[in-house]
Amino acid sequence: MGLALLMAGCRMVTHGPKSASGCEDTCAFAMPVGEYNYNLPCRIISIHPEQEGKAVLFLWLHGGVKVRNAHDLFMENHFDYCEADDIIVNYLRENNMKAIALLPICYKAVNPKCISWDECYDDVKHIIDDFVDKGLVDKRRIYLAGSSDGGNGAWDYAAGHPDVFAAVIAMSCTDLKETAIPVFFFNTSDEPDCTAEVEALTRKGCPIRYRHCPEYSHGGDAAECTDELLRTYFGYSKP
């Protein structure tokens, strides 16, 4: 049986376990109207739901999906080691943007092995489609980001499904792919400099903005998610 964890109006806590609802004691809990039955657990954060019109949809892919102990940690506590998801959600809130943030967890209870985000795409797309079909989000404004294994998953999704996403952020990763949609790419001292690979892809017309960040360790490139970058990122939309 599928599982969905749905939250609205909650401030996320990073680097520590959450309560059963994932919210602080003062935060309201609400569920969007309709039936939801997902094959992946998914935290759902509704930002400024009081505003009229359809929401922007932001999807975050966590790291650690190929390491069993980290895998189980995400399942039990629903938190990540990278701060980029918090930074991006806070940007949406502080800039008064109506949005829904989806934070799926790359796990299937019936499958004892760790699986990649690429293997989970159909389940992730099912969640996206649910919100699009219910008229809650603007299908032209679906944005994707991820770090570490989630960053590699972001590259996979961007390359394989350019019709779905308007723009992508890939962090602390190295598995570049040829893509037709804008990718903001960063990595750290724990990953090799990918300048040559990026230049080869940009010569093919791939719209990639890249910076190698040796001043940061793995996950620290979350600091690159500045307001200026996020304004550009959320400025893209599908035709």
N, C-alpha and C positions, 0 to 999 in steps of 0.2 A: 504494500500500500504506500502511496506517495506521502510525502511530508512537506508541509510549508510552514515556515515561521514568519508571521506577518507583523510588522510594526509600523506605527505612524508617529511622526513628530518627536522621535527619540534622539537624544544626543548620544553618539556612540562613545564607548570607552575603549582605548587602545592599550595594548600591552598588559592586559589582565583579564580574568574571567568575568563574565557578565552574570547578572541574575537570571532567573528562569525566563523572564520576558525579554532580557537583553536591555532593559531600560533602567534608568535611575528611578528611585522611589517616587520622585515628583513628576515623572513623565507619563503622559496619557497614552493609553493603548487603544488602538482602533484597527479595524480590518476593512479593506475595500469591499464593496458590495459584490457578491457573487461567490461561486464555488471554485475552490482551488485544490488541485490534486497533482503534486509534482513528484517526479522521480528523484529529485535532489532536494535536500534541505536548502532553504533560501531565506536570508534575512531581507526584509523589505522595509525601506524607510521612506515615508511620504513627507515631502518637504513643501511647505506652504500649500496644503491641500485646499485651503479656503479660497484660493484664487480661481477665477473662471478659466475655462479652456483646458486643452490637453496639456499634459506634463511632458517635460523632457525626461528621457529614460537614460540613466547612467548605470552601467554594469561593471562590477569590480571582480577580477579573478585573483584569488589569493595564491600564495606560493606554497611550496612544500608538498605538492601532490604526489611526488615520487618517493617520499620518505615516510615510512609507516607511522613512526611515533609522532611526527608533525601532523600527519593526516588525522590521526585519532585526536590530537589536541584541538584541531579546528572543529572536528565533529562535536567534541564535548563542550567547548567554550565559545566557539564562534567569534574568534578574534584573530588578528593578523599581526605580524611583526613589522610591517611597513606602515608608515603613517599617511601614505598618499591617499588612501580611501577616506580617512578622516578629513584631510585637507580639502579634498574635492567636494565632499558632502558639505563641509562648513562653507566653502565658497558658494555653493548653490543657495544655502540658507542665508548667508550674509548679503548676497546680491539679489535677494527677494525673487528667486526663480522658482516657479512651480516645477517640481521634479519628483521622480520616483527613482530611488537607488536600489538596485538588486545586488545582493551579495550572496551568490550561490556557494555551496560547499561541494567540492569535487569528490563525491563519495556515493557509492550505492551499497546499502546494507546487505544486499544479496551477493555482493562481489567481494571476496576476501582480499583481493589484491589492490594495490594502489593503481589508480588509472589516471590518464592524462586529461587535460582540458579538451584536447582534440577529440578524445573518445566520448566526452560528455556533451559534445555540441548539440546533438538532437534534444537532449534533456534541457539544456540551457535555452535553446531556441523555443522550446515548448512554453517555457515561462515567459519569454519575451512576447510570443504570439498571444498568450493569454491576456496580457495587458493591452496589447494593440487591439485585439478582437473585442475587448470590453470597452474600447473607446477611451481608455484612460490616458494613453500616451500618444504623442505625435510620432508616427513611424518614420518621418523624415529626420527626426532628431534623437537617434539612439547612439549612445557613446559608450566606448569600451576602454577599460584600462586594466593593467595587471602588473605584478612585480614577481621577479624570479620565475618559477615555473608558470605563474600566472602571466608574466610578461611574454614568455614563449607561447602560451596559449593565446594571448592577444595577437601576436604575429600570425598564428595559425588561423584565427577567426578573421582577421583582416584580409589575409590572402585568399581564404576559401569562401568568404561570404561578404564581398564588398557591397552587395546590394542591401545589406542589413544595417551596417554601421556608417555613421557620418564621419567619425574620426576616432583615432586610437592613441592611447598612451601605453608604451611598453618600457618597463624599467627593470634594471638589474638582471639582464638576460643577454643572450647572444644568438638566438636561433632566428635570424632574419629571414624574411620571405619577400618575394616580389608582390607588391600590392598597388592597387589603383587608388586607394583612399589615403588621406593624410595620416601619417604616423609620427608622433612625437616620441623619440627614442633616447633613453639615457641609460648608461651603465657606469659601474664604479671600479675601484681598484681591484675588486675581486673578480672582475671580468676583463677579458682582453679588449683593447681599443679596436672598435669595429669601423673606423673611418674608411678604410679601403673598401670594405664590403658595402658600406652606405654609398660611397661615391659610385661604385659599379651599378648599384640599383638606381640611383638618381639619374645616371646616364641613360637608363632604360625608361625614364619618365616617372619613376616612383616618387611620390611627394613625401620625403622623409626629412624631418628636422632632428639632428642628432648632436649630442654632446657627451664625450667621455668625461667622467667625473672622478679622477683619481683621488680627489680630496675626501671622498666618501667611501665608506665600506658598504657591503651588500645591504640594500634596502634604504640606504641613506640618501639616494638620489630622489627620494620623495620631496626633498627641498627644492627640486627643480620645478615642482608644480606651483609656480608663482601665479599671482592674480593675472599678470599680463599673459602668460601662457594659456591659462584657463579661459580667459576672454576669447582668445583666438580659437582654442579648441572647441568651445561651445558655440562659436560663431559659424561653424560649418553646419550644413544641412544637406540632405539628399534632395535631388530635383523633385 
